[in-house]
Amino acid sequence: MTMVEYRNEPFTDFKQEHNRQAMLAALERVRAQLGRTYPLRINGREIMTDRRLASINPGQVKQIVGYVAQADAHLANQAIAAADAAFRDWQHVDPEVRAGYLFKAAAIIRRRKFDFSAWLVYEVGKNWAEADADVAEAIDFLEFYGREMIRLAQPQPLTPLPGEDNRLTYIPLGVGVVIPPWNFPLAIMAGMTCAALVAGNTVVLKPASTSPVIAAQFFELMEEAGLPAGVLNFVPGSGGEIGDLLVDHPRTRFVSFTGSRDVGVRINERIARPAGQIWIKRLIAEMGGKDGIVVDSSADPEEAAEAIVTSAFGFQGQKCSAGSRAIIHQDLYEEVLGHIIEKTKQLTVGLPEENHPIGPVIDESAYNKIREYMDIGAAEGHLVVGGDIAEGDGYYLQPTVIADVLPEARIMQEEIFGPVLAVCKAGDFKQAIDIFNNTEYGLTGSVFSRNREHLEYARRHMHCGNLYFNRKCTGALVGVHPFGGFNMSGTDSKAGGRDYLLLFTQAKLVSEKW
């Protein structure tokens, strides 16, 4: 197989009129497809059930994006059995052939890029740029992991020993349960799923309940790419009814999960029980963060403020990497805070289809939870921007800034997953780093400073998986910024990096004496 060198998929420039028109046309095409019903897919069969979940556009809550059939325990067991049976052959398919399915899927997504973006606009409320970045990242994962599997399939370096032929190979684990998040419902879902598949595993995919339609679209895409029946099985359903069953099943070899800390910890506890299985289950988990940007006294105040606002409010703050804390040196505090207030007030809230910077949060539960945190923050500090609902027939909230917050405040400690920024003052740079580290999470962080000594201090002492200097703390690129965090942010899986596929494989050494 001849391959070009891996490069990140470029983002779409919507200032170009032809791209703007292409996106408008895609929104029209997808709007005409809203309200379809999507079946389960087990071993290549479509299964329609009596129970269906309505996926709702969070920006227009009366608009149904689609209805998705829901699995019960019996069907979940069928999916595990189908994946287990398919694994017997799939594990022995040549890695280049497995990679070929990913490359073909990437090519299909690339041709329909605007349509996939439109689905994300409707189902989860992303604006055009956020949706486009999600689609581009999905393409990147497919292209990168395909190449990574081909690399891992090559002869691996070992110390030679005269008289012996020694070979190390990476073999798959078995049946995996993939439980992706709703906030990057194409990119992360596709990356988690296809990493497992290309490594030779088979998958039961249980999509997020608030973004099942884009997952169904992805399954159809993989089927179009020619993936054999049973290798990937699409099983939407409630966590209470099928989630525990899939995680606990003795034929489940690993669980790949992205979501909340509480659910991730619960999965980790459940898989620690043997439950009649003959292996120790593996967990690949990314569980969120309480990320922050530290601003040193030597920083450019406006540049830092721009990064803070972008990191805090991009996709309504619904990113595990979102910079929900700004920790600012006292010498620049008032100036940076002034810029933050000014830039936040410039953000408009409205329909994602109309490409406003700020759209809706994902659902009513998140809407109510974030409003509670707005009230908590107003009591813990000074409300300087926002703090209330925004107009619209959806789950719209104002981007909110709470200033003069103490390091121990709840809004400095707890993951909100919404458009709420806490701003805290630090007496000196080392104290700022201590404040940053004062959380149970450790995913992303950023430092704005022109002081090399301070940057090197941060390099050594800031405890997070992804640390950025003089740039925002969101927007990791596949292959460039391997992504994953410490502590309650998960297992530091480093998605999009050269270590990631090893999590879905086990190394086997065969030694032959001559």
Summary of the structure (lengths in Angstrom):
residues: 514
radius of gyration: 23.2
end to end distance: 32.5
largest distance: 76.9
contacts: 1894
relative contact order: 0.13
helix: 41%
strand: 21%
